[in-house]
């Protein structure tokens, strides 16, 4: 009875207990029927709870399990093929041994597919649409509180930093006022540095009137200004 209870717990996740007095009076067929009834009832309960989605998940579990176990079986067969020739040293036919062990490995794969598929199907827990929506709302509310808290903390940091910066600026202005370096324009511009102004240039004034290029040259040569002293101005 203990082995049956362990098997039920391992494969189906169901606790199965039968009183010794009851078990003593049960026939093998009755015990088998009782186990099948409990397993079937548990399975039908999942069908009722999850509906069509449970059938879809059931197929997905079965396909994934078959795919994984089949890949493992092919890898094991490759390993068997590589070492089967050594059986000839023991006086055995490698081909017959390969067929025999290959069939045993295939049978073992089928058993593991059944066990793992049942184990996952009976333990799977699906979430309904309402449960998912409620959880998403709860997570969104939690995230919103975290963002609001972070924003409030950042606002306090900005205020503290701005107050410290303003106090430092006021102290700098007081020091400049005491040293006679306070500039009224700089104070209005937030204590920004004032560029040094370049000295103003005085325009050059001519003492004599400007000579046209076709006028007589002022040197008295009688030539035009552009042919005489004004040649270098071209």
C-alpha positions as CSV (number, residue, x, y, z in Angstrom):
1,X,0.0,0.0,0.0
2,X,2.9,2.4,0.7
3,X,4.3,1.9,-2.8
4,X,0.8,2.7,-4.3
5,X,0.6,5.9,-2.2
6,X,4.0,7.0,-3.3
7,X,3.2,6.3,-6.9
8,X,0.0,8.3,-6.7
9,X,1.8,11.2,-5.0
10,X,4.7,11.2,-7.6
11,X,2.6,10.9,-10.8
12,X,-0.7,12.6,-10.0
13,X,0.1,14.7,-6.9
14,X,-2.8,13.1,-5.0
15,X,-2.6,11.8,-1.5
16,X,-4.1,8.3,-1.4
17,X,-4.8,6.7,1.9
18,X,-6.8,3.6,2.7
19,X,-7.3,2.2,6.2
20,X,-5.7,-1.1,6.8
21,X,-9.0,-2.6,7.9
22,X,-10.6,-1.5,4.7
23,X,-7.7,-2.5,2.6
24,X,-7.7,-6.0,4.1
25,X,-11.2,-6.6,2.8
26,X,-10.7,-5.1,-0.7
27,X,-10.0,-7.2,-3.7
28,X,-7.4,-6.2,-6.3
29,X,-10.1,-5.1,-8.8
30,X,-11.8,-3.0,-6.2
31,X,-8.6,-1.2,-5.2
32,X,-7.8,-0.5,-8.9
33,X,-11.3,0.8,-9.5
34,X,-11.0,3.1,-6.5
35,X,-7.7,4.5,-7.7
36,X,-9.1,5.1,-11.2
37,X,-12.1,6.9,-9.7
38,X,-10.0,9.3,-7.7
39,X,-7.7,10.1,-10.6
40,X,-10.6,10.6,-13.0
41,X,-12.4,12.9,-10.5
42,X,-9.3,15.0,-10.1
43,X,-8.8,15.3,-13.8
44,X,-12.5,16.2,-14.5
45,X,-12.2,18.9,-11.8
46,X,-9.4,20.5,-13.8
47,X,-11.4,20.3,-17.0
48,X,-14.4,22.0,-15.3
49,X,-12.2,24.7,-13.7
50,X,-10.2,25.7,-16.8
51,X,-12.5,24.7,-19.7
52,X,-11.2,24.5,-23.2
53,X,-7.8,26.1,-22.3
54,X,-7.0,23.0,-20.3
55,X,-7.3,20.8,-23.4
56,X,-5.0,23.1,-25.3
57,X,-2.4,23.1,-22.5
58,X,-2.7,19.3,-22.3
59,X,-1.9,18.9,-26.0
60,X,1.1,21.3,-25.7
61,X,2.5,19.4,-22.7
62,X,2.2,16.1,-24.6
63,X,3.8,17.4,-27.8
64,X,6.7,19.0,-25.9
65,X,7.3,15.9,-23.8
66,X,7.3,13.6,-26.8
67,X,9.7,15.9,-28.7
68,X,12.1,16.0,-25.8
69,X,12.1,12.3,-25.0
70,X,12.4,11.4,-28.7
71,X,15.5,13.6,-29.1
72,X,17.0,11.9,-26.0
73,X,16.2,8.5,-27.5
74,X,17.9,9.3,-30.8
75,X,21.0,10.5,-29.0
76,X,21.1,7.3,-26.8
77,X,20.7,5.1,-30.0
78,X,23.7,6.9,-31.5
79,X,25.8,6.1,-28.4
80,X,24.6,2.5,-28.5
81,X,25.5,2.2,-32.2
82,X,29.1,3.4,-31.6
83,X,29.8,0.9,-28.9
84,X,27.8,-2.1,-30.0
85,X,30.7,-3.6,-31.9
86,X,32.4,-4.4,-28.6
87,X,29.8,-7.1,-27.9
88,X,31.5,-9.3,-30.4
89,X,34.4,-9.7,-28.0
90,X,32.0,-11.4,-25.6
91,X,30.8,-13.9,-28.1
92,X,27.5,-12.1,-28.8
93,X,26.1,-11.0,-32.2
94,X,26.3,-7.2,-32.3
95,X,23.3,-6.9,-34.6
96,X,21.0,-8.9,-32.3
97,X,22.2,-7.1,-29.2
98,X,21.6,-3.7,-31.0
99,X,18.0,-4.7,-31.8
100,X,17.4,-6.1,-28.3
101,X,18.7,-3.1,-26.4
102,X,17.2,-0.6,-28.9
103,X,13.8,-2.1,-28.3
104,X,14.3,-1.9,-24.5
105,X,15.3,1.7,-24.8
106,X,12.3,2.5,-27.0
107,X,9.9,0.9,-24.4
108,X,11.6,2.8,-21.6
109,X,11.1,6.1,-23.6
110,X,7.3,5.4,-24.0
111,X,7.0,4.8,-20.2
112,X,8.8,8.0,-19.4
113,X,6.7,10.0,-21.9
114,X,3.5,8.7,-20.1
115,X,4.8,9.4,-16.6
116,X,6.2,12.9,-17.4
117,X,3.1,13.9,-19.4
118,X,0.7,12.8,-16.6
119,X,3.0,14.4,-13.9
120,X,2.8,17.8,-15.7
121,X,-0.9,17.7,-16.6
122,X,-2.0,16.9,-13.1
123,X,0.2,19.6,-11.6
124,X,-0.3,22.4,-14.1
125,X,-2.0,25.5,-12.6
126,X,-3.7,27.9,-15.1
127,X,-4.6,31.5,-14.4
128,X,-8.0,32.8,-15.4
129,X,-8.4,36.1,-17.3
130,X,-9.9,37.8,-14.2
131,X,-6.9,36.7,-12.1
132,X,-4.4,37.9,-14.6
133,X,-6.2,41.3,-14.9
134,X,-6.3,41.7,-11.1
135,X,-2.6,40.9,-10.8
136,X,-1.7,43.3,-13.6
137,X,-3.7,46.1,-11.9
138,X,-2.0,45.4,-8.6
139,X,1.4,45.5,-10.2
140,X,0.5,48.7,-12.1
141,X,-0.7,50.3,-8.9
142,X,2.5,49.2,-7.1
143,X,4.6,50.6,-9.9
144,X,2.7,53.9,-9.9
145,X,3.4,54.3,-6.2
146,X,7.0,53.6,-6.7
147,X,7.2,56.2,-9.5
148,X,5.3,58.8,-7.5
149,X,7.6,58.2,-4.5
150,X,10.7,58.6,-6.7
151,X,9.4,61.7,-8.3
152,X,8.6,63.3,-4.9
153,X,12.1,62.4,-3.7
154,X,13.6,63.9,-6.9
155,X,11.6,67.1,-6.4
156,X,12.9,67.5,-2.8
157,X,16.4,67.0,-4.2
158,X,15.9,69.7,-6.8
159,X,14.5,72.1,-4.2
160,X,17.4,71.5,-1.8
161,X,20.0,71.9,-4.6
162,X,18.3,75.1,-5.8
163,X,18.3,76.6,-2.3
164,X,22.0,75.7,-1.8
165,X,22.9,77.3,-5.2
166,X,21.0,80.5,-4.4
167,X,22.7,80.8,-1.0
168,X,26.1,80.3,-2.6
169,X,25.3,83.0,-5.2
170,X,24.1,85.5,-2.4
171,X,27.4,84.9,-0.5
172,X,29.4,85.5,-3.7
173,X,27.6,88.8,-4.3
174,X,28.2,89.9,-0.7
175,X,31.9,89.2,-1.0
176,X,32.1,91.2,-4.3
177,X,30.2,94.1,-2.7
178,X,32.6,94.2,0.2
179,X,35.6,94.2,-2.1
180,X,34.2,97.0,-4.3
181,X,33.8,94.7,-7.3
182,X,30.0,94.6,-7.5
183,X,28.8,95.3,-11.0
184,X,25.1,96.5,-11.2
185,X,24.6,94.9,-14.6
186,X,26.2,91.7,-13.3
187,X,23.8,91.7,-10.4
188,X,20.8,92.0,-12.7
189,X,22.1,89.2,-14.9
190,X,22.4,86.8,-12.0
191,X,26.1,87.5,-11.3
192,X,27.2,86.5,-14.8
193,X,30.7,87.8,-15.9
194,X,30.8,91.0,-17.9
195,X,33.1,91.0,-21.0
196,X,35.7,93.8,-21.1
197,X,34.7,96.4,-23.7
198,X,37.2,97.2,-26.4
199,X,38.4,100.9,-26.5
200,X,36.6,103.1,-29.0
201,X,38.6,104.1,-32.1
202,X,38.7,107.7,-33.3
203,X,38.0,108.1,-37.1
204,X,40.8,109.4,-39.2
205,X,40.1,112.9,-40.6
206,X,41.7,114.2,-43.9
207,X,43.4,117.6,-43.7
208,X,43.2,118.2,-47.5
209,X,40.3,117.5,-49.9
210,X,40.4,114.2,-51.7
211,X,41.9,114.4,-55.2
212,X,40.1,112.8,-58.1
213,X,41.9,110.3,-60.3
214,X,41.4,112.5,-63.4
215,X,42.2,115.8,-61.7
216,X,45.6,117.5,-62.2
217,X,48.2,116.1,-59.9
218,X,48.9,118.3,-56.8
219,X,52.6,118.1,-57.4
220,X,52.4,120.6,-60.3
221,X,53.7,118.3,-63.0
222,X,50.6,118.9,-65.2
223,X,49.8,115.2,-65.4
224,X,46.6,113.6,-64.3
225,X,46.7,112.4,-60.7
226,X,46.3,108.7,-61.7
227,X,49.3,109.0,-64.1
228,X,51.5,110.7,-61.6
229,X,51.4,110.4,-57.8
230,X,48.2,108.4,-57.8
231,X,49.7,105.4,-59.7
232,X,50.4,103.5,-56.5
233,X,46.8,103.7,-55.4
234,X,45.5,101.3,-58.1
